[in-house]
């Protein structure tokens, strides 16, 4: 009758091994689900729902996500196995499985958390000043450049995700935003400047946005590879911005390059994605 025992989670038959203790669950996934149920018991019937504290859970998920970032930046996502992530985060594999049902879910959530972190930092760096759209656009483009260790790190992580997305359609569906929010953000800034008469005549804001975003991303990668210096890259961006904002129109575009640096485009200024190479 022992061979007829079933998994208490999914009901699958449990087969007793020839040696060792009999299994309690049919898989590690069911074991993790049972662990979650014990940690989060169902309320008694008739009891109104009570919100459970999530601070500890959120901190632990972020700790695991940060481990994914470090592995991705240093070795690429191919090296990010569940065991390797657990070791990097200094937690047990069971803890990782408790928070994430699968490796794919973990990779996607780590990317989302990185977007949120970069958005938070970008909001503090980018001056939301629509009275000078040229300076605002310059600050947004600076967000794609590895201006310090944090921004260089984020760019490396996004590059690792981009490489993985080429062979992982499910990840690509999450990573590559079809609506291109970053290009739309840049186009909106140019459009507001155009409406105020602060741009060169005859420009196409959509084409200009596509060129600026893809160009800034590529130039940022060149800096990571030491193919170009930040000074050279900023000269290139200033050249293109000068075409859009001629002298005397939106003069902030060619201002001091150090005035607004960042590395993650601010979705709060008009888009709905974090710093993302997904638009590039």
PyMOL commands that set and color helices and strands:
alter all, ss='L'
color gray80, all
select helices_A, chain A and resi 2-4+28-39+55-75+77-79+82-89+93-99+103-125+130-142+149-165+169-175+181-195+205-224+230-244+251-254+267-269+277-279
alter helices_A, ss='H'
color red, helices_A
deselect
rebuild
show_as cartoon
